[in-house]
């Protein structure tokens, strides 16, 4: 499912809300989530999961072309931890359909 | 302070001019549709933000950390998130103390 498919589905489910508003809502939600993480702020959505930043310490890397050592500064990367409901729903359906042990 | 669904509904209310109840419901179904797609075995690709992928894990040996007793970790399907280039670049630029 892509962002545009998500917008289509939401618009079909809520045809009482103008399409433009649904489209803008999805874009605004993703922008706000990105802004939060870009400011070092966590996101906590009960039943879905939480997003936080993980620190990657400075390291010495290599230029793949020349093989020269380059020192890379530490940085943060986004991390997602699925919430209980999401974990269970994804796995229950999998157990039922694929007959995994 | 962490970003929550209430903050998101508030912003939709302020920026889109939809009413508070609709804003709250939109936030709710936004996350519910993503959960539903993943539950149905579908990958979710949100360009500019990132992808939610599914990974099937085989059974592997595990241990109860308290008792040390060996118990297998059963085969399962898990959700992983791969941030997109744009989100990675924005977070990379963050220089403070993360929460």
N, CA and C atoms of all chains as a GROMACS GRO file, in nm:
protein
  600
    1UNK      N    1   0.085  -0.119   0.000
    1UNK     CA    2   0.000   0.000   0.000
    1UNK      C    3   0.089   0.125   0.000
    2UNK      N    4   0.060   0.215  -0.093
    2UNK     CA    5   0.138   0.339  -0.100
    2UNK      C    6   0.060   0.454  -0.036
    3UNK      N    7   0.126   0.569  -0.027
    3UNK     CA    8   0.059   0.686   0.032
    3UNK      C    9  -0.067   0.722  -0.047
    4UNK      N   10  -0.058   0.720  -0.181
    4UNK     CA   11  -0.177   0.758  -0.260
    4UNK      C   12  -0.287   0.654  -0.245
    5UNK      N   13  -0.252   0.526  -0.231
    5UNK     CA   14  -0.355   0.423  -0.208
    5UNK      C   15  -0.421   0.443  -0.071
    6UNK      N   16  -0.339   0.479   0.027
    6UNK     CA   17  -0.392   0.504   0.162
    6UNK      C   18  -0.493   0.620   0.157
    7UNK      N   19  -0.457   0.725   0.083
    7UNK     CA   20  -0.547   0.840   0.070
    7UNK      C   21  -0.679   0.796   0.004
    8UNK      N   22  -0.669   0.713  -0.102
    8UNK     CA   23  -0.790   0.664  -0.172
    8UNK      C   24  -0.880   0.586  -0.077
    9UNK      N   25  -0.820   0.497   0.001
    9UNK     CA   26  -0.898   0.412   0.093
    9UNK      C   27  -0.968   0.498   0.198
   10UNK      N   28  -0.893   0.593   0.255
   10UNK     CA   29  -0.952   0.679   0.358
   10UNK      C   30  -1.064   0.764   0.300
   11UNK      N   31  -1.044   0.811   0.176
   11UNK     CA   32  -1.145   0.895   0.111
   11UNK      C   33  -1.272   0.815   0.085
   12UNK      N   34  -1.256   0.686   0.050
   12UNK     CA   35  -1.372   0.601   0.025
   12UNK      C   36  -1.447   0.575   0.156
   13UNK      N   37  -1.371   0.552   0.264
   13UNK     CA   38  -1.435   0.525   0.393
   13UNK      C   39  -1.503   0.648   0.451
   14UNK      N   40  -1.446   0.764   0.423
   14UNK     CA   41  -1.505   0.887   0.476
   14UNK      C   42  -1.545   0.980   0.363
   15UNK      N   43  -1.645   0.935   0.285
   15UNK     CA   44  -1.685   1.019   0.171
   15UNK      C   45  -1.768   1.140   0.215
   16UNK      N   46  -1.786   1.154   0.348
   16UNK     CA   47  -1.851   1.275   0.400
   16UNK      C   48  -1.750   1.389   0.418
   17UNK      N   49  -1.620   1.354   0.409
   17UNK     CA   50  -1.515   1.456   0.423
   17UNK      C   51  -1.456   1.482   0.283
   18UNK      N   52  -1.440   1.609   0.244
   18UNK     CA   53  -1.386   1.638   0.109
   18UNK      C   54  -1.251   1.567   0.085
   19UNK      N   55  -1.236   1.515  -0.038
   19UNK     CA   56  -1.114   1.442  -0.076
   19UNK      C   57  -0.989   1.525  -0.045
   20UNK      N   58  -0.998   1.655  -0.078
   20UNK     CA   59  -0.883   1.744  -0.057
   20UNK      C   60  -0.838   1.745   0.090
   21UNK      N   61  -0.935   1.741   0.180
   21UNK     CA   62  -0.903   1.742   0.324
   21UNK      C   63  -0.835   1.613   0.367
   22UNK      N   64  -0.882   1.500   0.312
   22UNK     CA   65  -0.823   1.370   0.346
   22UNK      C   66  -0.678   1.368   0.298
   23UNK      N   67  -0.658   1.413   0.173
   23UNK     CA   68  -0.525   1.415   0.114
   23UNK      C   69  -0.432   1.504   0.198
   24UNK      N   70  -0.483   1.622   0.233
   24UNK     CA   71  -0.403   1.715   0.312
   24UNK      C   72  -0.376   1.660   0.452
   25UNK      N   73  -0.472   1.588   0.507
   25UNK     CA   74  -0.457   1.531   0.642
   25UNK      C   75  -0.342   1.430   0.644
   26UNK      N   76  -0.339   1.341   0.543
   26UNK     CA   77  -0.234   1.238   0.539
   26UNK      C   78  -0.097   1.305   0.526
   27UNK      N   79  -0.089   1.405   0.440
   27UNK     CA   80   0.039   1.475   0.421
   27UNK      C   81   0.080   1.548   0.548
   28UNK      N   82  -0.016   1.611   0.614
   28UNK     CA   83   0.013   1.685   0.737
   28UNK      C   84   0.059   1.590   0.848
   29UNK      N   85  -0.008   1.475   0.860
   29UNK     CA   86   0.029   1.378   0.964
   29UNK      C   87   0.174   1.332   0.945
   30UNK      N   88   0.208   1.297   0.820
   30UNK     CA   89   0.344   1.248   0.795
   30UNK      C   90   0.447   1.358   0.814
   31UNK      N   91   0.409   1.481   0.776
   31UNK     CA   92   0.501   1.594   0.795
   31UNK      C   93   0.523   1.620   0.944
   32UNK      N   94   0.415   1.616   1.022
   32UNK     CA   95   0.428   1.640   1.166
   32UNK      C   96   0.513   1.531   1.232
   33UNK      N   97   0.495   1.407   1.189
   33UNK     CA   98   0.575   1.297   1.245
   33UNK      C   99   0.723   1.316   1.210
   34UNK      N  100   0.750   1.355   1.086
   34UNK     CA  101   0.888   1.378   1.044
   34UNK      C  102   0.950   1.494   1.123
   35UNK      N  103   0.872   1.601   1.141
   35UNK     CA  104   0.921   1.717   1.216
   35UNK      C  105   0.959   1.679   1.358
   36UNK      N  106   0.871   1.601   1.421
   36UNK     CA  107   0.896   1.557   1.558
   36UNK      C  108   1.030   1.487   1.568
   37UNK      N  109   1.051   1.390   1.480
   37UNK     CA  110   1.175   1.312   1.485
   37UNK      C  111   1.295   1.402   1.451
   38UNK      N  112   1.276   1.494   1.356
   38UNK     CA  113   1.385   1.584   1.318
   38UNK      C  114   1.424   1.675   1.435
   39UNK      N  115   1.329   1.695   1.530
   39UNK     CA  116   1.358   1.776   1.649
   39UNK      C  117   1.398   1.690   1.769
   40UNK      N  118   1.418   1.561   1.746
   40UNK     CA  119   1.460   1.473   1.855
   40UNK      C  120   1.347   1.434   1.948
   41UNK      N  121   1.223   1.457   1.903
   41UNK     CA  122   1.108   1.424   1.987
   41UNK      C  123   1.049   1.288   1.950
   42UNK      N  124   1.018   1.207   2.050
   42UNK     CA  125   0.959   1.075   2.027
   42UNK      C  126   0.815   1.088   1.976
   43UNK      N  127   0.764   0.976   1.919
   43UNK     CA  128   0.623   0.968   1.879
   43UNK      C  129   0.567   0.845   1.949
   44UNK      N  130   0.455   0.859   2.017
   44UNK     CA  131   0.396   0.745   2.087
   44UNK      C  132   0.250   0.727   2.049
   45UNK      N  133   0.221   0.619   1.976
   45UNK     CA  134   0.085   0.590   1.932
   45UNK      C  135   0.044   0.455   1.991
   46UNK      N  136  -0.043   0.460   2.091
   46UNK     CA  137  -0.084   0.337   2.158
   46UNK      C  138  -0.148   0.240   2.060
   47UNK      N  139  -0.106   0.114   2.066
   47UNK     CA  140  -0.163   0.012   1.978
   47UNK      C  141  -0.099   0.006   1.841
   48UNK      N  142  -0.020   0.109   1.810
   48UNK     CA  143   0.050   0.110   1.681
   48UNK      C  144   0.200   0.092   1.704
   49UNK      N  145   0.257   0.184   1.781
   49UNK     CA  146   0.399   0.172   1.812
   49UNK      C  147   0.461   0.305   1.847
   50UNK      N  148   0.589   0.304   1.872
   50UNK     CA  149   0.657   0.429   1.904
   50UNK      C  150   0.779   0.447   1.814
   51UNK      N  151   0.805   0.574   1.782
   51UNK     CA  152   0.923   0.609   1.702
   51UNK      C  153   1.016   0.688   1.793
   52UNK      N  154   1.144   0.657   1.784
   52UNK     CA  155   1.241   0.733   1.862
   52UNK      C  156   1.368   0.742   1.779
   53UNK      N  157   1.469   0.810   1.834
   53UNK     CA  158   1.596   0.818   1.761
   53UNK      C  159   1.698   0.729   1.831
   54UNK      N  160   1.776   0.660   1.752
   54UNK     CA  161   1.889   0.582   1.806
   54UNK      C  162   2.017   0.650   1.762
   55UNK      N  163   2.112   0.657   1.855
   55UNK     CA  164   2.240   0.722   1.823
   55UNK      C  165   2.338   0.625   1.760
   56UNK      N  166   2.399   0.668   1.651
   56UNK     CA  167   2.507   0.589   1.590
   56UNK      C  168   2.637   0.663   1.620
   57UNK      N  169   2.726   0.602   1.698
   57UNK     CA  170   2.849   0.672   1.740
   57UNK      C  171   2.941   0.703   1.621
   58UNK      N  172   3.032   0.801   1.640
   58UNK     CA  173   3.126   0.835   1.532
   58UNK      C  174   3.209   0.713   1.495
   59UNK      N  175   3.248   0.702   1.370
   59UNK     CA  176   3.331   0.589   1.328
   59UNK      C  177   3.419   0.632   1.212
   60UNK      N  178   3.518   0.548   1.185
   60UNK     CA  179   3.604   0.574   1.070
   60UNK      C  180   3.552   0.491   0.954
   61UNK      N  181   3.511   0.559   0.848
   61UNK     CA  182   3.463   0.488   0.730
   61UNK      C  183   3.566   0.495   0.619
   62UNK      N  184   3.530   0.439   0.506
   62UNK     CA  185   3.623   0.445   0.392
   62UNK      C  186   3.553   0.494   0.267
   63UNK      N  187   3.625   0.573   0.193
   63UNK     CA  188   3.575   0.612   0.062
   63UNK      C  189   3.583   0.487  -0.027
   64UNK      N  190   3.469   0.436  -0.073
   64UNK     CA  191   3.471   0.310  -0.147
   64UNK      C  192   3.551   0.318  -0.276
   65UNK      N  193   3.565   0.438  -0.334
   65UNK     CA  194   3.640   0.452  -0.460
   65UNK      C  195   3.790   0.449  -0.437
   66UNK      N  196   3.836   0.532  -0.339
   66UNK     CA  197   3.981   0.547  -0.320
   66UNK      C  198   4.034   0.460  -0.208
   67UNK      N  199   3.945   0.414  -0.118
   67UNK     CA  200   3.990   0.335  -0.005
   67UNK      C  201   4.044   0.421   0.108
   68UNK      N  202   4.040   0.554   0.092
   68UNK     CA  203   4.089   0.645   0.197
   68UNK      C  204   4.000   0.640   0.320
   69UNK      N  205   4.062   0.652   0.437
   69UNK     CA  206   3.986   0.658   0.562
   69UNK      C  207   3.921   0.796   0.575
   70UNK      N  208   3.793   0.798   0.615
   70UNK     CA  209   3.723   0.925   0.641
   70UNK      C  210   3.657   0.912   0.778
   71UNK      N  211   3.675   1.014   0.863
   71UNK     CA  212   3.608   1.003   0.992
   71UNK      C  213   3.467   1.056   0.979
   72UNK      N  214   3.372   0.975   1.027
   72UNK     CA  215   3.230   1.010   1.018
   72UNK      C  216   3.182   1.047   1.157
   73UNK      N  217   3.110   1.161   1.166
   73UNK     CA  218   3.060   1.205   1.297
   73UNK      C  219   2.942   1.117   1.341
   74UNK      N  220   2.914   1.120   1.471
   74UNK     CA  221   2.799   1.047   1.522
   74UNK      C  222   2.671   1.105   1.467
   75UNK      N  223   2.568   1.023   1.459
   75UNK     CA  224   2.440   1.075   1.408
   75UNK      C  225   2.325   0.995   1.467
   76UNK      N  226   2.206   1.051   1.452
   76UNK     CA  227   2.085   0.982   1.495
   76UNK      C  228   2.014   0.920   1.376
   77UNK      N  229   1.954   0.804   1.400
   77UNK     CA  230   1.869   0.741   1.297
   77UNK      C  231   1.733   0.709   1.359
   78UNK      N  232   1.625   0.720   1.277
   78UNK     CA  233   1.491   0.690   1.328
   78UNK      C  234   1.477   0.541   1.360
   79UNK      N  235   1.404   0.510   1.466
   79UNK     CA  236   1.378   0.371   1.503
   79UNK      C  237   1.231   0.353   1.537
   80UNK      N  238   1.171   0.242   1.491
   80UNK     CA  239   1.030   0.213   1.520
   80UNK      C  240   1.018   0.086   1.601
   81UNK      N  241   0.939   0.093   1.708
   81UNK     CA  242   0.911  -0.027   1.787
   81UNK      C  243   0.760  -0.050   1.780
   82UNK      N  244   0.719  -0.161   1.715
   82UNK     CA  245   0.575  -0.188   1.702
   82UNK      C  246   0.509  -0.204   1.839
   83UNK      N  247   0.387  -0.157   1.852
   83UNK     CA  248   0.311  -0.171   1.976
   83UNK      C  249   0.248  -0.310   1.984
   84UNK      N  250   0.194  -0.340   2.101
   84UNK     CA  251   0.141  -0.474   2.128
   84UNK      C  252   0.032  -0.514   2.029
   85UNK      N  253  -0.066  -0.426   2.007
   85UNK     CA  254  -0.177  -0.462   1.918
   85UNK      C  255  -0.127  -0.490   1.776
   86UNK      N  256  -0.039  -0.406   1.724
   86UNK     CA  257   0.014  -0.426   1.589
   86UNK      C  258   0.091  -0.558   1.582
   87UNK      N  259   0.175  -0.582   1.682
   87UNK     CA  260   0.254  -0.706   1.685
   87UNK      C  261   0.164  -0.828   1.682
   88UNK      N  262   0.061  -0.824   1.766
   88UNK     CA  263  -0.028  -0.940   1.776
   88UNK      C  264  -0.112  -0.961   1.651
   89UNK      N  265  -0.165  -0.852   1.596
   89UNK     CA  266  -0.250  -0.866   1.478
   89UNK      C  267  -0.172  -0.918   1.358
   90UNK      N  268  -0.053  -0.867   1.338
   90UNK     CA  269   0.031  -0.910   1.225
   90UNK      C  270   0.068  -1.057   1.238
   91UNK      N  271   0.094  -1.098   1.359
   91UNK     CA  272   0.140  -1.234   1.382
   91UNK      C  273   0.026  -1.336   1.390
   92UNK      N  274  -0.088  -1.294   1.443
   92UNK     CA  275  -0.203  -1.387   1.454
   92UNK      C  276  -0.250  -1.430   1.317
   93UNK      N  277  -0.264  -1.332   1.228
   93UNK     CA  278  -0.313  -1.362   1.094
   93UNK      C  279  -0.213  -1.454   1.023
   94UNK      N  280  -0.087  -1.430   1.047
   94UNK     CA  281   0.020  -1.510   0.986
   94UNK      C  282   0.010  -1.653   1.036
   95UNK      N  283  -0.007  -1.671   1.166
   95UNK     CA  284  -0.022  -1.805   1.226
   95UNK      C  285  -0.139  -1.878   1.162
   96UNK      N  286  -0.251  -1.806   1.144
   96UNK     CA  287  -0.374  -1.868   1.095
   96UNK      C  288  -0.363  -1.906   0.948
   97UNK      N  289  -0.298  -1.820   0.865
   97UNK     CA  290  -0.298  -1.845   0.721
   97UNK      C  291  -0.186  -1.938   0.676
   98UNK      N  292  -0.068  -1.916   0.726
   98UNK     CA  293   0.046  -1.992   0.677
   98UNK      C  294   0.073  -2.117   0.759
   99UNK      N  295  -0.002  -2.133   0.866
   99UNK     CA  296   0.014  -2.251   0.949
   99UNK      C  297   0.153  -2.262   1.009
  100UNK      N  298   0.216  -2.147   1.034
  100UNK     CA  299   0.346  -2.149   1.100
  100UNK      C  300   0.326  -2.208   1.239
  101UNK      N  301   0.425  -2.283   1.282
  101UNK     CA  302   0.415  -2.364   1.404
  101UNK      C  303   0.328  -2.307   1.515
  102UNK      N  304   0.856   1.601   2.568
  102UNK     CA  305   0.718   1.553   2.547
  102UNK      C  306   0.706   1.481   2.414
  103UNK      N  307   0.646   1.364   2.418
  103UNK     CA  308   0.630   1.285   2.295
  103UNK      C  309   0.508   1.333   2.216
  104UNK      N  310   0.517   1.316   2.084
  104UNK     CA  311   0.403   1.347   1.996
  104UNK      C  312   0.298   1.236   2.012
  105UNK      N  313   0.172   1.275   2.030
  105UNK     CA  314   0.063   1.177   2.048
  105UNK      C  315  -0.049   1.202   1.947
  106UNK      N  316  -0.147   1.110   1.946
  106UNK     CA  317  -0.261   1.124   1.856
  106UNK      C  318  -0.337   1.253   1.883
  107UNK      N  319  -0.343   1.293   2.011
  107UNK     CA  320  -0.414   1.416   2.047
  107UNK      C  321  -0.347   1.537   1.983
  108UNK      N  322  -0.212   1.540   1.984
  108UNK     CA  323  -0.138   1.651   1.919
  108UNK      C  324  -0.168   1.653   1.770
  109UNK      N  325  -0.175   1.534   1.711
  109UNK     CA  326  -0.195   1.525   1.566
  109UNK      C  327  -0.334   1.573   1.528
  110UNK      N  328  -0.434   1.533   1.606
  110UNK     CA  329  -0.571   1.576   1.580
  110UNK      C  330  -0.581   1.729   1.594
  111UNK      N  331  -0.514   1.783   1.692
  111UNK     CA  332  -0.514   1.927   1.715
  111UNK      C  333  -0.458   2.002   1.593
  112UNK      N  334  -0.350   1.949   1.539
  112UNK     CA  335  -0.289   2.014   1.422
  112UNK      C  336  -0.379   2.007   1.298
  113UNK      N  337  -0.445   1.893   1.279
  113UNK     CA  338  -0.537   1.881   1.164
  113UNK      C  339  -0.653   1.981   1.180
  114UNK      N  340  -0.700   1.995   1.303
  114UNK     CA  341  -0.807   2.090   1.333
  114UNK      C  342  -0.762   2.232   1.299
  115UNK      N  343  -0.641   2.267   1.341
  115UNK     CA  344  -0.590   2.403   1.319
  115UNK      C  345  -0.558   2.431   1.172
  116UNK      N  346  -0.494   2.334   1.105
  116UNK     CA  347  -0.447   2.361   0.968
  116UNK      C  348  -0.550   2.337   0.860
  117UNK      N  349  -0.639   2.240   0.882
  117UNK     CA  350  -0.733   2.204   0.775
  117UNK      C  351  -0.870   2.265   0.795
  118UNK      N  352  -0.895   2.311   0.915
  118UNK     CA  353  -1.026   2.370   0.941
  118UNK      C  354  -1.138   2.268   0.946
  119UNK      N  355  -1.106   2.138   0.962
  119UNK     CA  356  -1.211   2.039   0.983
  119UNK      C  357  -1.243   2.039   1.133
  120UNK      N  358  -1.360   1.984   1.171
  120UNK     CA  359  -1.394   1.992   1.313
  120UNK      C  360  -1.314   1.893   1.396
  121UNK      N  361  -1.317   1.913   1.528
  121UNK     CA  362  -1.231   1.834   1.617
  121UNK      C  363  -1.263   1.685   1.614
  122UNK      N  364  -1.392   1.654   1.601
  122UNK     CA  365  -1.430   1.513   1.599
  122UNK      C  366  -1.376   1.445   1.472
  123UNK      N  367  -1.392   1.514   1.357
  123UNK     CA  368  -1.339   1.459   1.231
  123UNK      C  369  -1.187   1.445   1.237
  124UNK      N  370  -1.122   1.543   1.295
  124UNK     CA  371  -0.976   1.539   1.305
  124UNK      C  372  -0.932   1.417   1.386
  125UNK      N  373  -1.001   1.394   1.496
  125UNK     CA  374  -0.968   1.279   1.582
  125UNK      C  375  -0.991   1.148   1.509
  126UNK      N  376  -1.105   1.141   1.436
  126UNK     CA  377  -1.138   1.018   1.363
  126UNK      C  378  -1.040   0.993   1.249
  127UNK      N  379  -0.995   1.100   1.183
  127UNK     CA  380  -0.899   1.083   1.072
  127UNK      C  381  -0.766   1.027   1.122
  128UNK      N  382  -0.722   1.078   1.238
  128UNK     CA  383  -0.596   1.027   1.295
  128UNK      C  384  -0.613   0.879   1.327
  129UNK      N  385  -0.728   0.845   1.384
  129UNK     CA  386  -0.758   0.707   1.421
  129UNK      C  387  -0.755   0.614   1.299
  130UNK      N  388  -0.827   0.652   1.191
  130UNK     CA  389  -0.835   0.560   1.076
  130UNK      C  390  -0.705   0.560   0.995
  131UNK      N  391  -0.629   0.668   1.004
  131UNK     CA  392  -0.497   0.670   0.939
  131UNK      C  393  -0.412   0.555   0.993
  132UNK      N  394  -0.401   0.545   1.125
  132UNK     CA  395  -0.320   0.437   1.183
  132UNK      C  396  -0.387   0.302   1.167
  133UNK      N  397  -0.521   0.300   1.171
  133UNK     CA  398  -0.591   0.173   1.158
  133UNK      C  399  -0.573   0.114   1.018
  134UNK      N  400  -0.576   0.197   0.914
  134UNK     CA  401  -0.556   0.144   0.778
  134UNK      C  402  -0.415   0.089   0.759
  135UNK      N  403  -0.318   0.154   0.820
  135UNK     CA  404  -0.180   0.104   0.810
  135UNK      C  405  -0.171  -0.032   0.881
  136UNK      N  406  -0.228  -0.040   1.001
  136UNK     CA  407  -0.230  -0.168   1.075
  136UNK      C  408  -0.300  -0.275   0.993
  137UNK      N  409  -0.415  -0.239   0.934
  137UNK     CA  410  -0.493  -0.335   0.858
  137UNK      C  411  -0.415  -0.390   0.738
  138UNK      N  412  -0.344  -0.303   0.667
  138UNK     CA  413  -0.266  -0.346   0.552
  138UNK      C  414  -0.156  -0.443   0.597
  139UNK      N  415  -0.088  -0.409   0.706
  139UNK     CA  416   0.019  -0.495   0.756
  139UNK      C  417  -0.038  -0.629   0.805
  140UNK      N  418  -0.152  -0.622   0.869
  140UNK     CA  419  -0.217  -0.743   0.919
  140UNK      C  420  -0.251  -0.835   0.801
  141UNK      N  421  -0.290  -0.774   0.688
  141UNK     CA  422  -0.324  -0.851   0.569
  141UNK      C  423  -0.201  -0.894   0.489
  142UNK      N  424  -0.084  -0.870   0.542
  142UNK     CA  425   0.038  -0.915   0.478
  142UNK      C  426   0.094  -0.819   0.374
  143UNK      N  427   0.043  -0.695   0.373
  143UNK     CA  428   0.086  -0.596   0.274
  143UNK      C  429   0.192  -0.503   0.330
  144UNK      N  430   0.294  -0.476   0.251
  144UNK     CA  431   0.395  -0.376   0.287
  144UNK      C  432   0.330  -0.237   0.273
  145UNK      N  433   0.373  -0.141   0.354
  145UNK     CA  434   0.318  -0.005   0.346
  145UNK      C  435   0.432   0.092   0.313
  146UNK      N  436   0.417   0.163   0.198
  146UNK     CA  437   0.524   0.254   0.154
  146UNK      C  438   0.475   0.398   0.157
  147UNK      N  439   0.529   0.477   0.248
  147UNK     CA  440   0.487   0.616   0.261
  147UNK      C  441   0.603   0.704   0.218
  148UNK      N  442   0.599   0.747   0.092
  148UNK     CA  443   0.714   0.817   0.035
  148UNK      C  444   0.744   0.945   0.112
  149UNK      N  445   0.872   0.970   0.135
  149UNK     CA  446   0.915   1.086   0.213
  149UNK      C  447   0.929   1.052   0.360
  150UNK      N  448   0.857   0.949   0.406
  150UNK     CA  449   0.863   0.909   0.546
  150UNK      C  450   0.938   0.777   0.562
  151UNK      N  451   0.881   0.670   0.510
  151UNK     CA  452   0.950   0.542   0.518
  151UNK      C  453   0.859   0.426   0.484
  152UNK      N  454   0.914   0.305   0.488
  152UNK     CA  455   0.837   0.184   0.457
  152UNK      C  456   0.821   0.097   0.580
  153UNK      N  457   0.700   0.043   0.595
  153UNK     CA  458   0.678  -0.060   0.696
  153UNK      C  459   0.681  -0.194   0.623
  154UNK      N  460   0.779  -0.276   0.656
  154UNK     CA  461   0.795  -0.405   0.591
  154UNK      C  462   0.758  -0.517   0.686
  155UNK      N  463   0.732  -0.635   0.629
  155UNK     CA  464   0.703  -0.754   0.710
  155UNK      C  465   0.816  -0.852   0.694
  156UNK      N  466   0.858  -0.911   0.804
  156UNK     CA  467   0.962  -1.014   0.795
  156UNK      C  468   0.916  -1.139   0.866
  157UNK      N  469   0.932  -1.251   0.798
  157UNK     CA  470   0.896  -1.380   0.858
  157UNK      C  471   1.019  -1.440   0.922
  158UNK      N  472   1.010  -1.465   1.052
  158UNK     CA  473   1.124  -1.519   1.126
  158UNK      C  474   1.102  -1.667   1.156
  159UNK      N  475   1.205  -1.746   1.137
  159UNK     CA  476   1.198  -1.888   1.172
  159UNK      C  477   1.204  -1.906   1.322
  160UNK      N  478   1.163  -2.024   1.366
  160UNK     CA  479   1.180  -2.055   1.509
  160UNK      C  480   1.329  -2.057   1.542
  161UNK      N  481   1.363  -2.007   1.661
  161UNK     CA  482   1.504  -2.010   1.703
  161UNK      C  483   1.510  -2.039   1.852
  162UNK      N  484   1.625  -2.092   1.896
  162UNK     CA  485   1.635  -2.123   2.039
  162UNK      C  486   1.641  -1.995   2.122
  163UNK      N  487   1.574  -1.997   2.234
  163UNK     CA  488   1.576  -1.882   2.325
  163UNK      C  489   1.596  -1.931   2.467
  164UNK      N  490   1.595  -1.836   2.558
  164UNK     CA  491   1.621  -1.869   2.698
  164UNK      C  492   1.540  -1.775   2.785
  165UNK      N  493   1.484  -1.825   2.890
  165UNK     CA  494   1.420  -1.738   2.988
  165UNK      C  495   1.532  -1.667   3.064
  166UNK      N  496   1.539  -1.534   3.050
  166UNK     CA  497   1.653  -1.463   3.111
  166UNK      C  498   1.658  -1.475   3.263
  167UNK      N  499   1.543  -1.499   3.325
  167UNK     CA  500   1.541  -1.511   3.472
  167UNK      C  501   1.588  -1.648   3.518
  168UNK      N  502   1.531  -1.754   3.458
  168UNK     CA  503   1.559  -1.889   3.508
  168UNK      C  504   1.671  -1.957   3.430
  169UNK      N  505   1.702  -1.904   3.309
  169UNK     CA  506   1.806  -1.966   3.229
  169UNK      C  507   1.755  -2.088   3.153
  170UNK      N  508   1.627  -2.119   3.172
  170UNK     CA  509   1.568  -2.236   3.107
  170UNK      C  510   1.556  -2.214   2.956
  171UNK      N  511   1.587  -2.318   2.878
  171UNK     CA  512   1.578  -2.305   2.732
  171UNK      C  513   1.434  -2.322   2.685
  172UNK      N  514   1.384  -2.223   2.606
  172UNK     CA  515   1.252  -2.234   2.545
  172UNK      C  516   1.262  -2.179   2.403
  173UNK      N  517   1.208  -2.252   2.305
  173UNK     CA  518   1.219  -2.203   2.168
  173UNK      C  519   1.135  -2.076   2.147
  174UNK      N  520   1.188  -1.982   2.066
  174UNK     CA  521   1.111  -1.865   2.025
  174UNK      C  522   1.043  -1.906   1.895
  175UNK      N  523   0.911  -1.910   1.897
  175UNK     CA  524   0.836  -1.966   1.783
  175UNK      C  525   0.851  -1.881   1.658
  176UNK      N  526   0.824  -1.942   1.542
  176UNK     CA  527   0.824  -1.870   1.414
  176UNK      C  528   0.721  -1.760   1.422
  177UNK      N  529   0.753  -1.642   1.366
  177UNK     CA  530   0.658  -1.530   1.372
  177UNK      C  531   0.680  -1.431   1.260
  178UNK      N  532   0.578  -1.349   1.239
  178UNK     CA  533   0.590  -1.240   1.142
  178UNK      C  534   0.603  -1.111   1.221
  179UNK      N  535   0.701  -1.029   1.184
  179UNK     CA  536   0.723  -0.903   1.256
  179UNK      C  537   0.724  -0.784   1.158
  180UNK      N  538   0.693  -0.666   1.212
  180UNK     CA  539   0.694  -0.542   1.134
  180UNK      C  540   0.827  -0.473   1.156
  181UNK      N  541   0.889  -0.428   1.047
  181UNK     CA  542   1.009  -0.346   1.062
  181UNK      C  543   0.985  -0.215   0.987
  182UNK      N  544   1.052  -0.109   1.031
  182UNK     CA  545   1.038   0.021   0.966
  182UNK      C  546   1.171   0.061   0.906
  183UNK      N  547   1.165   0.096   0.778
  183UNK     CA  548   1.286   0.148   0.709
  183UNK      C  549   1.260   0.293   0.675
  184UNK      N  550   1.327   0.386   0.746
  184UNK     CA  551   1.306   0.527   0.717
  184UNK      C  552   1.349   0.560   0.574
  185UNK      N  553   1.277   0.653   0.510
  185UNK     CA  554   1.312   0.695   0.376
  185UNK      C  555   1.430   0.792   0.377
  186UNK      N  556   1.487   0.818   0.259
  186UNK     CA  557   1.602   0.908   0.245
  186UNK      C  558   1.576   1.045   0.307
  187UNK      N  559   1.457   1.098   0.279
  187UNK     CA  560   1.424   1.233   0.324
  187UNK      C  561   1.419   1.240   0.476
  188UNK      N  562   1.353   1.142   0.539
  188UNK     CA  563   1.344   1.140   0.685
  188UNK      C  564   1.483   1.119   0.746
  189UNK      N  565   1.561   1.029   0.687
  189UNK     CA  566   1.695   1.003   0.739
  189UNK      C  567   1.780   1.129   0.737
  190UNK      N  568   1.771   1.202   0.625
  190UNK     CA  569   1.850   1.325   0.612
  190UNK      C  570   1.807   1.428   0.716
  191UNK      N  571   1.678   1.438   0.741
  191UNK     CA  572   1.629   1.537   0.838
  191UNK      C  573   1.671   1.502   0.979
  192UNK      N  574   1.668   1.375   1.012
  192UNK     CA  575   1.705   1.330   1.147
  192UNK      C  576   1.857   1.339   1.166
  193UNK      N  577   1.929   1.309   1.059
  193UNK     CA  578   2.075   1.315   1.059
  193UNK      C  579   2.123   1.454   1.102
  194UNK      N  580   2.048   1.556   1.064
  194UNK     CA  581   2.087   1.694   1.092
  194UNK      C  582   2.061   1.734   1.238
  195UNK      N  583   1.994   1.646   1.314
  195UNK     CA  584   1.961   1.678   1.453
  195UNK      C  585   2.086   1.669   1.540
  196UNK      N  586   2.114   1.778   1.615
  196UNK     CA  587   2.239   1.780   1.691
  196UNK      C  588   2.220   1.780   1.844
  197UNK      N  589   2.097   1.780   1.890
  197UNK     CA  590   2.076   1.788   2.035
  197UNK      C  591   2.078   1.654   2.106
  198UNK      N  592   2.014   1.648   2.222
  198UNK     CA  593   1.996   1.525   2.298
  198UNK      C  594   1.860   1.469   2.261
  199UNK      N  595   1.856   1.348   2.206
  199UNK     CA  596   1.726   1.290   2.172
  199UNK      C  597   1.655   1.244   2.298
  200UNK      N  598   1.520   1.240   2.291
  200UNK     CA  599   1.440   1.193   2.404
  200UNK      C  600   1.461   1.045   2.427
   0.00000   0.00000   0.00000
